[in-house]
Amino acid sequence: MQTAVVVLSLLLVAALLAPIVGRRRQRRGFSTAEERVAFQALHTASQAAPPLRVGLTASSAARSARHLRLLLGAPAIAMTGPDGLLAWEGPAEHHADALVQAAAEPLKTGRPAVIGYDDLTCGDPDCPVQAAVVVPLAVEQRVAGTLIVTTGSEPGTGLLRAATETARWVSTQLELAELDRSRAALAQAEVRALRAQISPHFVYNALTAIASFVRTDPVRARELLLEFAEFTRYSFRSQGDFTTLAEELHNIERYLILERARFGDRLQARLQVAPEVLPVAVPFLALQPLVENAVRHGLAGKTGVGTIEIVAIDAGAECHISVEDDGVGMDPDLLLNFDPDEDGGHLGLGNVDDRLRAVFGDDYGLVVETALGAGTKVSMRIPKFAAGVRAS
């Protein structure tokens, strides 16, 4: 009797705990088979995406094909480009030549094709590949390649729709790769434009200042010439869109040494930099235009001594940088409408602002505070860590 009571008690406890355990398992896992299938499909697609973001190549096609095959549940899939087969994933690769030939028409017309039993035969009765569909991969309204999805039965509408949707997704990844390349090319073009914009105004004055010391102080002329060589070496380097704040500040110190040779004691500079932010990655030549503008537009037109203050502070997840001068300043309304192509335009500020926003987002543009007779302060915020940003 006592045993029966114990058993009944345990059954009652189990009955009471079952809904709680079930809810906990539901929170940890999937409540329905549909949720599990959706998760697996999205997870597989996410694994196929990174290789495609470098463009359609043999390597990227091979790395993504195994995930696409799993996503489609096909015996084998292939990807082709204008020059032929890029990757084959799965068995029955002896069909590759015939399917590449069949892909020529979709590659030319941009329309899908169905390869039926009669078009795809082999001597193996147990071959898992009996038919296929070929769908084009379009990038910016041009056909860049094809996706070939095989089947072991007569291809139907469902397979064609699944292959077409997958091809659209692949095409989107390839278009993003094109966009990445365009952005990289634009960034390089902007840096080249910035170099061309800065150098004519600075190089002439620097060389003139160095020449003035050749006879009176040849030792100093030699030192200045070495500083000028290091400055130009850094400014015209070809590798990397980003550098460390330490490297950027080091080059600015060279610039100020050369400018002091021209202005003498009229130019004073103060640097206040937190050691924690020196390794932060910043866009290449992001600070140089700010300092050059402070010298050229703030101090060159001022009588007496002018001071430039460069501050970089640690602000948690960000680095806050400012370049401030006590020069002549300008009308804020004129700053909003300045023409960088006119002599006297603020060199490179628009270029730097565009690059900051392109890399970090619209919340990270330049902030300019100025007024006539009150000097100018230009500030920027740099995230310490950002996707795709690394100093080289």
KEKE-3310 file (N, C-alpha, C; in steps of 0.2 Angstrom, whole numbers, plus 5000, padded with zeros to 4 digits):
npx = (5004:5010:5020:5012:5007:5018:5022:5011:5012:5024:5021:5011:5019:5028:5018:5015:5027:5030:5024:5032:5045:5044:5041:5054:5062:5057:5060:5074:5076:5068:5051:5043:5044:5045:5051:5064:5068:5068:5078:5089:5090:5093:5105:5113:5113:5120:5133:5136:5137:5149:5161:5156:5156:5168:5167:5164:5173:5184:5188:5180:5168:5169:5170:5158:5149:5147:5139:5128:5123:5119:5109:5099:5097:5101:5108:5120:5128:5133:5144:5146:5156:5160:5171:5169:5168:5167:5166:5162:5151:5148:5143:5145:5153:5156:5146:5149:5155:5144:5134:5140:5141:5127:5125:5129:5119:5109:5119:5121:5109:5102:5091:5083:5086:5080:5086:5082:5078:5081:5091:5102:5111:5119:5130:5128:5116:5113:5116:5116:5112:5101:5094:5093:5093:5097:5101:5103:5116:5115:5124:5123:5114:5120:5125:5134:5138:5132:5121:5120:5109:5106:5096:5088:5077:5064:5065:5055:5043:5044:5058:5064:5059:5065:5079:5080:5077:5087:5098:5095:5098:5112:5116:5114:5123:5135:5133:5135:5148:5154:5150:5158:5171:5170:5168:5181:5189:5185:5188:5202:5204:5200:5210:5221:5217:5217:5230:5235:5229:5234:5249:5254:5253:5260:5273:5280:5282:5289:5301:5306:5309:5319:5329:5333:5341:5352:5365:5366:5364:5369:5368:5356:5348:5350:5344:5331:5328:5329:5318:5308:5309:5305:5292:5286:5287:5279:5266:5264:5263:5258:5251:5237:5222:5220:5228:5238:5234:5245:5255:5250:5250:5264:5268:5262:5270:5282:5278:5275:5287:5293:5285:5288:5301:5298:5289:5295:5296:5284:5274:5267:5264:5254:5252:5241:5239:5231:5239:5232:5225:5233:5236:5224:5215:5214:5207:5218:5229:5219:5220:5230:5225:5218:5227:5235:5226:5224:5236:5237:5225:5222:5233:5242:5237:5237:5243:5258:5260:5254:5245:5243:5233:5232:5222:5219:5208:5204:5188:5180:5172:5176:5187:5191:5195:5203:5208:5213:5215:5221:5218:5213:5200:5183:5169:5155:5144:5151:5159:5151:5148:5160:5171:5181:5189:5193:5206:5212:5202:5196:5207:5204:5195:5181:5184:5189:5178:5169:5175:5176:5162:5159:5166:5163:5150:5136:5135:5148:5154:5164:5165:5164:5169:5169:5172:5173:5188:5189:5196:5197:5190:5191:5183:5183:5176:5181:5178:5184:5184:5179:5170:5179:5189:5206:5222:5236)
npy = (4994:5006:5007:5009:5021:5030:5028:5034:5047:5051:5050:5060:5071:5071:5074:5087:5093:5091:5101:5112:5108:5106:5119:5125:5117:5121:5134:5133:5127:5122:5126:5120:5110:5117:5129:5124:5120:5132:5139:5131:5132:5146:5147:5139:5147:5158:5153:5151:5164:5172:5168:5172:5186:5190:5190:5182:5168:5154:5149:5155:5150:5137:5136:5141:5132:5120:5123:5128:5117:5109:5117:5117:5104:5095:5082:5086:5101:5115:5128:5141:5152:5165:5159:5146:5131:5133:5127:5111:5102:5088:5071:5062:5070:5067:5072:5086:5092:5092:5099:5111:5115:5116:5127:5138:5144:5150:5159:5168:5173:5176:5169:5155:5137:5121:5105:5090:5072:5066:5074:5072:5060:5045:5030:5024:5016:5019:5032:5047:5059:5064:5074:5092:5110:5126:5141:5159:5170:5186:5201:5218:5220:5212:5196:5186:5173:5156:5145:5129:5116:5100:5085:5070:5065:5069:5086:5098:5111:5116:5114:5122:5135:5135:5135:5147:5157:5154:5158:5171:5176:5173:5181:5193:5193:5194:5206:5214:5212:5218:5231:5233:5232:5244:5254:5252:5256:5269:5275:5274:5283:5295:5297:5298:5310:5319:5319:5325:5337:5343:5343:5352:5365:5364:5358:5367:5378:5371:5367:5379:5385:5376:5378:5391:5389:5382:5389:5397:5388:5374:5361:5361:5362:5350:5342:5346:5342:5328:5326:5331:5321:5310:5314:5315:5302:5294:5301:5298:5284:5268:5257:5251:5258:5263:5269:5270:5280:5285:5284:5293:5305:5306:5309:5321:5329:5329:5337:5349:5353:5356:5367:5376:5380:5389:5398:5401:5406:5411:5401:5390:5374:5363:5347:5335:5320:5305:5290:5278:5279:5279:5267:5266:5264:5274:5283:5285:5299:5307:5317:5326:5336:5344:5349:5356:5365:5373:5379:5386:5393:5398:5403:5409:5421:5429:5441:5441:5428:5412:5398:5380:5367:5350:5338:5322:5311:5298:5290:5280:5269:5275:5286:5303:5317:5332:5347:5363:5380:5397:5406:5417:5413:5411:5416:5406:5404:5405:5394:5384:5384:5384:5383:5370:5370:5383:5395:5396:5389:5377:5365:5349:5346:5343:5331:5323:5322:5316:5303:5299:5297:5288:5276:5275:5279:5290:5297:5301:5312:5326:5340:5357:5371:5388:5406:5423:5430:5422:5410:5392:5376:5359:5344:5326:5310:5294:5277:5264:5251:5244:5236:5229:5239:5241:5245:5246)
npz = (5000:5004:4995:4983:4986:4985:4972:4965:4970:4964:4951:4950:4954:4942:4932:4936:4934:4920:4911:4914:4912:4898:4893:4896:4888:4876:4876:4875:4863:4848:4844:4834:4820:4808:4812:4815:4803:4796:4803:4800:4786:4785:4792:4784:4773:4778:4779:4766:4761:4765:4756:4744:4744:4740:4727:4711:4709:4705:4717:4727:4722:4724:4738:4742:4736:4742:4753:4747:4740:4750:4755:4744:4743:4733:4722:4716:4713:4702:4697:4685:4675:4663:4657:4658:4668:4686:4698:4704:4714:4723:4718:4702:4692:4679:4671:4670:4658:4649:4655:4657:4643:4641:4649:4642:4634:4643:4649:4639:4636:4648:4652:4661:4659:4656:4658:4653:4655:4642:4637:4645:4648:4653:4655:4667:4677:4690:4692:4701:4696:4685:4678:4676:4681:4674:4679:4677:4684:4689:4689:4692:4681:4671:4665:4675:4677:4680:4689:4692:4695:4700:4698:4703:4697:4686:4682:4690:4692:4705:4708:4699:4703:4716:4713:4705:4715:4724:4715:4714:4726:4727:4717:4723:4733:4726:4719:4731:4733:4722:4725:4737:4731:4723:4733:4739:4729:4727:4739:4738:4728:4733:4743:4735:4728:4739:4742:4731:4732:4744:4743:4733:4739:4750:4748:4740:4749:4759:4753:4749:4762:4766:4757:4761:4772:4767:4765:4776:4787:4785:4792:4798:4787:4781:4791:4790:4777:4778:4786:4778:4767:4774:4778:4765:4761:4769:4767:4753:4753:4747:4752:4761:4768:4781:4796:4811:4825:4831:4821:4812:4820:4822:4809:4807:4817:4810:4799:4806:4811:4799:4795:4805:4802:4792:4798:4810:4827:4827:4826:4836:4844:4853:4860:4866:4871:4874:4880:4878:4867:4856:4848:4840:4825:4812:4797:4784:4782:4789:4799:4794:4784:4793:4802:4792:4787:4798:4800:4787:4785:4797:4805:4796:4791:4802:4814:4824:4837:4834:4839:4839:4844:4847:4852:4859:4866:4877:4876:4881:4872:4861:4852:4854:4845:4842:4833:4835:4833:4836:4827:4814:4811:4804:4795:4799:4790:4778:4778:4777:4763:4756:4742:4737:4727:4724:4727:4743:4748:4760:4762:4759:4769:4766:4760:4770:4779:4771:4770:4783:4786:4777:4781:4795:4797:4796:4808:4812:4806:4802:4815:4815:4823:4823:4821:4816:4820:4831:4830:4825:4828:4824:4825:4828:4830:4833:4832:4842:4839:4824:4811:4798:4799:4800:4805:4794)
capx = (5000:5014:5023:5008:5006:5024:5022:5006:5015:5029:5017:5008:5025:5030:5013:5015:5033:5030:5023:5038:5051:5043:5042:5061:5065:5055:5064:5081:5076:5063:5044:5040:5049:5046:5056:5070:5070:5070:5085:5094:5091:5096:5112:5117:5114:5125:5139:5138:5138:5156:5165:5153:5157:5174:5166:5163:5180:5184:5189:5174:5162:5170:5169:5151:5145:5145:5133:5122:5120:5115:5103:5095:5096:5102:5113:5126:5127:5139:5144:5150:5158:5161:5176:5168:5166:5171:5166:5157:5150:5144:5145:5143:5156:5156:5141:5151:5156:5138:5130:5143:5139:5120:5124:5131:5113:5108:5124:5121:5102:5100:5085:5085:5085:5079:5090:5078:5081:5084:5097:5107:5112:5126:5130:5127:5109:5112:5119:5111:5111:5097:5092:5096:5091:5102:5099:5109:5118:5116:5127:5122:5111:5124:5125:5141:5139:5126:5120:5117:5106:5105:5091:5088:5071:5062:5064:5048:5042:5047:5065:5066:5058:5070:5085:5079:5077:5094:5102:5094:5102:5119:5118:5114:5130:5140:5133:5138:5155:5155:5150:5164:5176:5169:5170:5188:5192:5183:5192:5209:5204:5199:5216:5225:5214:5219:5237:5236:5227:5239:5256:5257:5253:5265:5280:5284:5285:5294:5308:5309:5312:5325:5334:5335:5346:5358:5371:5367:5364:5368:5366:5349:5345:5351:5339:5325:5328:5327:5311:5304:5309:5301:5285:5283:5287:5273:5260:5263:5263:5253:5247:5232:5217:5220:5235:5237:5234:5252:5259:5247:5253:5271:5269:5260:5276:5286:5275:5275:5294:5295:5282:5292:5307:5296:5286:5299:5293:5277:5270:5268:5260:5254:5249:5239:5237:5231:5243:5228:5222:5238:5235:5217:5215:5211:5208:5225:5228:5213:5222:5235:5222:5215:5232:5237:5221:5225:5242:5237:5220:5221:5238:5246:5235:5237:5249:5260:5261:5248:5245:5239:5232:5230:5220:5216:5207:5200:5181:5177:5172:5178:5193:5189:5201:5202:5213:5211:5219:5218:5219:5208:5193:5180:5161:5152:5140:5155:5162:5146:5147:5166:5173:5188:5193:5196:5212:5209:5197:5198:5209:5203:5190:5176:5186:5190:5172:5166:5178:5174:5155:5158:5169:5160:5143:5134:5136:5155:5158:5168:5162:5168:5167:5173:5169:5178:5192:5189:5199:5193:5191:5188:5183:5180:5175:5183:5177:5190:5184:5174:5171:5183:5194:5212:5228:5241)
capy = (5000:5012:5008:5012:5029:5033:5028:5039:5053:5052:5051:5067:5076:5071:5077:5094:5096:5091:5107:5117:5106:5107:5126:5126:5114:5125:5140:5132:5124:5125:5123:5117:5107:5123:5133:5121:5120:5139:5140:5127:5136:5153:5146:5137:5152:5163:5150:5152:5171:5176:5167:5176:5193:5192:5190:5175:5165:5147:5148:5157:5146:5130:5136:5142:5127:5114:5125:5129:5110:5107:5122:5115:5097:5093:5077:5089:5108:5117:5136:5142:5159:5166:5155:5138:5128:5136:5123:5106:5100:5082:5066:5062:5075:5066:5076:5093:5095:5092:5104:5118:5117:5118:5133:5143:5148:5155:5164:5172:5176:5178:5165:5149:5132:5114:5099:5084:5065:5065:5078:5071:5053:5041:5023:5022:5016:5021:5038:5051:5065:5062:5080:5098:5116:5130:5148:5164:5174:5192:5206:5224:5219:5208:5189:5185:5166:5152:5140:5122:5112:5093:5081:5062:5064:5074:5093:5101:5119:5117:5114:5128:5140:5135:5137:5154:5161:5154:5162:5178:5177:5172:5187:5199:5193:5196:5213:5217:5211:5223:5237:5233:5234:5251:5258:5252:5260:5276:5277:5275:5289:5300:5298:5301:5317:5322:5320:5330:5344:5345:5343:5358:5370:5363:5356:5373:5381:5367:5367:5386:5385:5372:5381:5397:5387:5379:5392:5399:5383:5368:5356:5361:5361:5343:5339:5347:5338:5322:5326:5332:5315:5305:5316:5313:5294:5292:5304:5295:5277:5265:5252:5252:5264:5265:5269:5271:5287:5286:5285:5300:5311:5306:5313:5328:5332:5331:5343:5355:5355:5360:5374:5380:5382:5395:5403:5402:5406:5413:5395:5386:5368:5359:5340:5332:5314:5299:5284:5273:5279:5279:5261:5266:5264:5280:5284:5287:5306:5310:5323:5330:5341:5348:5353:5361:5371:5377:5383:5390:5398:5401:5407:5412:5428:5432:5444:5438:5421:5408:5391:5375:5362:5344:5334:5315:5308:5291:5291:5273:5265:5280:5291:5310:5320:5339:5351:5369:5386:5403:5411:5422:5410:5413:5416:5399:5403:5404:5388:5379:5385:5385:5379:5368:5371:5390:5396:5399:5384:5373:5359:5342:5345:5339:5324:5319:5321:5310:5297:5297:5295:5281:5271:5274:5280:5297:5300:5302:5317:5332:5345:5363:5377:5394:5412:5428:5432:5417:5404:5387:5370:5354:5338:5320:5304:5288:5271:5261:5245:5245:5231:5230:5244:5239:5249:5242)
capz = (5000:5005:4988:4978:4987:4983:4965:4963:4971:4959:4944:4951:4953:4935:4928:4937:4931:4913:4907:4916:4908:4891:4892:4896:4882:4871:4876:4873:4856:4843:4846:4829:4815:4803:4815:4815:4796:4794:4806:4796:4780:4786:4794:4779:4768:4780:4778:4759:4759:4765:4750:4738:4745:4736:4719:4708:4706:4706:4724:4731:4720:4727:4745:4744:4733:4747:4757:4742:4738:4756:4755:4739:4744:4727:4722:4714:4709:4698:4696:4679:4673:4656:4654:4659:4675:4691:4704:4704:4721:4723:4713:4695:4689:4672:4668:4670:4652:4645:4658:4655:4637:4642:4652:4637:4632:4649:4650:4634:4635:4654:4654:4664:4655:4659:4655:4655:4654:4636:4636:4650:4649:4654:4655:4674:4678:4697:4693:4705:4692:4679:4675:4679:4679:4674:4680:4677:4690:4686:4693:4689:4674:4666:4667:4677:4677:4680:4694:4689:4701:4697:4701:4701:4694:4681:4685:4690:4693:4712:4708:4695:4707:4721:4710:4703:4721:4726:4711:4715:4733:4726:4713:4728:4737:4721:4719:4737:4732:4717:4729:4741:4727:4721:4739:4740:4723:4728:4745:4736:4723:4738:4746:4729:4727:4745:4741:4726:4735:4749:4741:4729:4743:4756:4745:4738:4755:4763:4749:4750:4768:4767:4753:4764:4777:4764:4766:4783:4792:4781:4796:4799:4780:4780:4795:4787:4771:4780:4788:4772:4764:4778:4777:4759:4760:4773:4763:4747:4753:4743:4755:4767:4769:4788:4799:4818:4827:4833:4815:4809:4824:4820:4802:4809:4820:4804:4796:4810:4811:4792:4795:4810:4798:4788:4802:4816:4834:4827:4826:4842:4844:4859:4859:4872:4868:4879:4877:4877:4860:4851:4843:4837:4818:4809:4790:4782:4781:4791:4803:4791:4782:4798:4804:4787:4787:4804:4798:4781:4785:4804:4807:4791:4791:4809:4816:4831:4838:4833:4842:4836:4849:4845:4858:4857:4872:4878:4878:4882:4865:4855:4853:4852:4842:4839:4831:4837:4832:4839:4822:4812:4811:4798:4795:4798:4784:4772:4779:4774:4756:4753:4736:4738:4721:4724:4731:4750:4751:4766:4759:4761:4775:4764:4758:4776:4781:4767:4771:4790:4786:4773:4785:4802:4797:4796:4815:4813:4802:4806:4818:4814:4827:4821:4820:4814:4825:4837:4829:4822:4831:4820:4830:4825:4834:4830:4836:4844:4835:4819:4806:4792:4800:4803:4803:4790)
cpx = (5004:5018:5019:5007:5012:5024:5017:5008:5020:5026:5014:5013:5027:5025:5013:5021:5034:5029:5029:5044:5050:5044:5050:5064:5063:5059:5071:5081:5071:5056:5041:5046:5050:5051:5063:5073:5072:5077:5090:5096:5095:5104:5116:5118:5120:5132:5141:5140:5145:5160:5163:5155:5164:5173:5166:5170:5179:5184:5183:5168:5163:5168:5161:5146:5142:5139:5127:5119:5116:5108:5097:5093:5097:5108:5120:5124:5134:5138:5148:5151:5158:5166:5175:5167:5171:5171:5160:5157:5146:5147:5143:5146:5157:5151:5143:5151:5149:5134:5134:5141:5131:5119:5126:5125:5111:5113:5124:5114:5100:5093:5087:5083:5084:5082:5086:5082:5085:5090:5103:5107:5119:5125:5129:5120:5108:5115:5114:5109:5107:5095:5095:5092:5096:5099:5104:5110:5120:5119:5127:5120:5115:5125:5133:5143:5132:5127:5117:5115:5103:5099:5091:5081:5069:5061:5057:5048:5045:5055:5067:5065:5064:5077:5085:5080:5084:5099:5101:5098:5109:5121:5118:5121:5135:5140:5136:5146:5158:5155:5156:5170:5176:5170:5177:5191:5191:5187:5200:5209:5204:5206:5221:5223:5217:5226:5239:5234:5231:5246:5258:5257:5259:5272:5284:5287:5290:5301:5311:5312:5318:5330:5337:5340:5352:5364:5372:5368:5364:5366:5359:5345:5345:5345:5332:5323:5326:5320:5306:5303:5304:5293:5282:5283:5281:5266:5259:5264:5257:5248:5243:5228:5217:5227:5233:5237:5241:5256:5256:5250:5260:5272:5267:5266:5281:5284:5276:5283:5296:5291:5285:5298:5305:5293:5290:5295:5286:5272:5272:5262:5260:5250:5247:5235:5237:5235:5238:5225:5227:5238:5228:5218:5211:5212:5215:5224:5222:5214:5226:5231:5220:5221:5235:5232:5222:5231:5240:5231:5219:5226:5242:5244:5234:5244:5251:5260:5254:5250:5240:5239:5229:5228:5217:5215:5203:5193:5178:5177:5175:5184:5191:5195:5199:5208:5210:5216:5216:5219:5213:5201:5190:5172:5159:5148:5145:5158:5157:5146:5154:5167:5180:5192:5196:5202:5210:5204:5200:5200:5207:5198:5184:5178:5187:5183:5168:5169:5176:5167:5155:5161:5165:5152:5142:5135:5143:5158:5161:5163:5166:5165:5171:5169:5174:5181:5192:5192:5195:5195:5187:5189:5181:5180:5177:5182:5183:5190:5178:5175:5175:5189:5200:5218:5233:5248)
cpy = (5006:5013:5011:5019:5033:5033:5033:5046:5055:5054:5058:5072:5077:5075:5085:5097:5096:5097:5112:5115:5107:5114:5127:5123:5118:5131:5139:5130:5127:5122:5119:5115:5113:5127:5131:5121:5127:5141:5137:5130:5142:5152:5143:5142:5157:5160:5151:5159:5173:5174:5171:5183:5195:5192:5183:5173:5158:5145:5150:5153:5139:5130:5137:5136:5122:5116:5126:5122:5108:5111:5119:5108:5093:5087:5081:5096:5110:5125:5137:5150:5159:5161:5147:5137:5131:5131:5117:5103:5094:5077:5067:5068:5074:5070:5084:5096:5097:5098:5111:5120:5119:5125:5139:5147:5153:5160:5169:5176:5178:5174:5158:5143:5126:5109:5093:5077:5064:5069:5077:5063:5050:5034:5020:5022:5019:5028:5043:5057:5062:5068:5086:5104:5121:5137:5153:5167:5181:5197:5213:5224:5216:5201:5187:5177:5162:5147:5134:5118:5106:5090:5074:5061:5070:5081:5096:5108:5120:5118:5120:5134:5141:5137:5144:5158:5160:5158:5169:5180:5177:5179:5193:5199:5196:5203:5217:5217:5217:5230:5238:5235:5242:5255:5258:5257:5268:5279:5279:5282:5295:5302:5301:5309:5321:5324:5325:5337:5347:5347:5350:5364:5370:5362:5362:5377:5378:5368:5374:5387:5382:5375:5387:5395:5383:5382:5394:5394:5376:5362:5355:5360:5354:5339:5340:5343:5331:5321:5327:5325:5310:5307:5314:5305:5292:5295:5300:5287:5274:5260:5254:5259:5267:5265:5270:5278:5289:5288:5292:5306:5312:5310:5320:5332:5334:5337:5350:5358:5359:5366:5378:5383:5388:5400:5405:5402:5409:5407:5391:5380:5365:5352:5337:5325:5308:5293:5279:5273:5279:5273:5262:5267:5270:5280:5287:5295:5310:5317:5328:5336:5346:5352:5358:5367:5376:5382:5388:5395:5401:5405:5411:5420:5431:5435:5442:5431:5418:5401:5386:5370:5356:5340:5327:5312:5301:5292:5285:5269:5269:5284:5298:5314:5327:5343:5359:5374:5392:5409:5415:5420:5412:5413:5409:5398:5402:5397:5382:5379:5386:5380:5377:5369:5378:5391:5399:5394:5380:5366:5353:5341:5341:5332:5320:5318:5316:5303:5294:5294:5288:5275:5269:5275:5288:5301:5302:5307:5322:5337:5351:5368:5383:5400:5417:5430:5427:5410:5398:5380:5365:5348:5332:5315:5298:5282:5267:5254:5246:5239:5233:5236:5241:5242:5244:5246)
cpz = (5000:4998:4983:4979:4984:4975:4962:4965:4966:4952:4945:4950:4946:4931:4929:4934:4924:4909:4908:4912:4901:4889:4892:4890:4876:4870:4873:4866:4852:4845:4841:4824:4810:4806:4814:4807:4793:4797:4802:4790:4780:4788:4789:4774:4771:4780:4771:4757:4759:4759:4744:4738:4742:4729:4717:4705:4708:4714:4728:4729:4724:4735:4747:4741:4737:4751:4753:4740:4744:4756:4750:4740:4737:4727:4720:4712:4706:4698:4690:4679:4666:4653:4655:4666:4680:4697:4702:4711:4721:4718:4706:4691:4681:4668:4667:4663:4648:4648:4657:4648:4637:4645:4647:4635:4637:4650:4645:4634:4642:4656:4656:4658:4659:4655:4657:4654:4648:4634:4640:4652:4650:4655:4662:4676:4685:4698:4696:4701:4685:4675:4679:4677:4679:4674:4680:4683:4687:4691:4689:4682:4669:4669:4668:4677:4678:4686:4691:4695:4698:4701:4699:4698:4689:4684:4684:4691:4700:4712:4704:4699:4713:4718:4708:4709:4724:4722:4712:4721:4731:4722:4718:4731:4732:4719:4725:4736:4727:4721:4733:4737:4725:4727:4740:4735:4725:4734:4743:4732:4728:4741:4741:4728:4733:4744:4736:4728:4740:4746:4737:4734:4749:4753:4743:4744:4759:4759:4749:4756:4769:4763:4757:4769:4773:4765:4773:4788:4789:4786:4797:4792:4779:4784:4792:4781:4772:4782:4783:4768:4768:4778:4770:4758:4763:4769:4757:4747:4749:4747:4761:4767:4776:4791:4807:4820:4828:4826:4812:4813:4823:4814:4803:4812:4815:4800:4799:4810:4804:4792:4800:4806:4794:4793:4808:4822:4833:4827:4832:4842:4851:4857:4865:4870:4873:4876:4875:4870:4854:4846:4839:4829:4816:4801:4789:4780:4783:4795:4799:4788:4787:4801:4799:4786:4793:4803:4793:4782:4792:4806:4802:4790:4797:4811:4823:4831:4837:4836:4840:4842:4847:4851:4855:4864:4872:4880:4878:4875:4860:4857:4850:4851:4840:4838:4831:4836:4835:4833:4820:4812:4804:4799:4794:4792:4778:4772:4776:4766:4753:4747:4737:4732:4720:4729:4738:4752:4756:4763:4763:4767:4772:4762:4765:4779:4778:4769:4778:4790:4782:4777:4791:4802:4798:4803:4816:4808:4806:4809:4818:4818:4825:4821:4819:4820:4831:4835:4826:4826:4826:4824:4826:4831:4830:4834:4837:4840:4830:4813:4800:4793:4803:4801:4799:4790)
residu = (MET:GLN:THR:ALA:VAL:VAL:VAL:LEU:SER:LEU:LEU:LEU:VAL:ALA:ALA:LEU:LEU:ALA:PRO:ILE:VAL:GLY:ARG:ARG:ARG:GLN:ARG:ARG:GLY:PHE:SER:THR:ALA:GLU:GLU:ARG:VAL:ALA:PHE:GLN:ALA:LEU:HIS:THR:ALA:SER:GLN:ALA:ALA:PRO:PRO:LEU:ARG:VAL:GLY:LEU:THR:ALA:SER:SER:ALA:ALA:ARG:SER:ALA:ARG:HIS:LEU:ARG:LEU:LEU:LEU:GLY:ALA:PRO:ALA:ILE:ALA:MET:THR:GLY:PRO:ASP:GLY:LEU:LEU:ALA:TRP:GLU:GLY:PRO:ALA:GLU:HIS:HIS:ALA:ASP:ALA:LEU:VAL:GLN:ALA:ALA:ALA:GLU:PRO:LEU:LYS:THR:GLY:ARG:PRO:ALA:VAL:ILE:GLY:TYR:ASP:ASP:LEU:THR:CYS:GLY:ASP:PRO:ASP:CYS:PRO:VAL:GLN:ALA:ALA:VAL:VAL:VAL:PRO:LEU:ALA:VAL:GLU:GLN:ARG:VAL:ALA:GLY:THR:LEU:ILE:VAL:THR:THR:GLY:SER:GLU:PRO:GLY:THR:GLY:LEU:LEU:ARG:ALA:ALA:THR:GLU:THR:ALA:ARG:TRP:VAL:SER:THR:GLN:LEU:GLU:LEU:ALA:GLU:LEU:ASP:ARG:SER:ARG:ALA:ALA:LEU:ALA:GLN:ALA:GLU:VAL:ARG:ALA:LEU:ARG:ALA:GLN:ILE:SER:PRO:HIS:PHE:VAL:TYR:ASN:ALA:LEU:THR:ALA:ILE:ALA:SER:PHE:VAL:ARG:THR:ASP:PRO:VAL:ARG:ALA:ARG:GLU:LEU:LEU:LEU:GLU:PHE:ALA:GLU:PHE:THR:ARG:TYR:SER:PHE:ARG:SER:GLN:GLY:ASP:PHE:THR:THR:LEU:ALA:GLU:GLU:LEU:HIS:ASN:ILE:GLU:ARG:TYR:LEU:ILE:LEU:GLU:ARG:ALA:ARG:PHE:GLY:ASP:ARG:LEU:GLN:ALA:ARG:LEU:GLN:VAL:ALA:PRO:GLU:VAL:LEU:PRO:VAL:ALA:VAL:PRO:PHE:LEU:ALA:LEU:GLN:PRO:LEU:VAL:GLU:ASN:ALA:VAL:ARG:HIS:GLY:LEU:ALA:GLY:LYS:THR:GLY:VAL:GLY:THR:ILE:GLU:ILE:VAL:ALA:ILE:ASP:ALA:GLY:ALA:GLU:CYS:HIS:ILE:SER:VAL:GLU:ASP:ASP:GLY:VAL:GLY:MET:ASP:PRO:ASP:LEU:LEU:LEU:ASN:PHE:ASP:PRO:ASP:GLU:ASP:GLY:GLY:HIS:LEU:GLY:LEU:GLY:ASN:VAL:ASP:ASP:ARG:LEU:ARG:ALA:VAL:PHE:GLY:ASP:ASP:TYR:GLY:LEU:VAL:VAL:GLU:THR:ALA:LEU:GLY:ALA:GLY:THR:LYS:VAL:SER:MET:ARG:ILE:PRO:LYS:PHE:ALA:ALA:GLY:VAL:ARG:ALA:SER)
# end
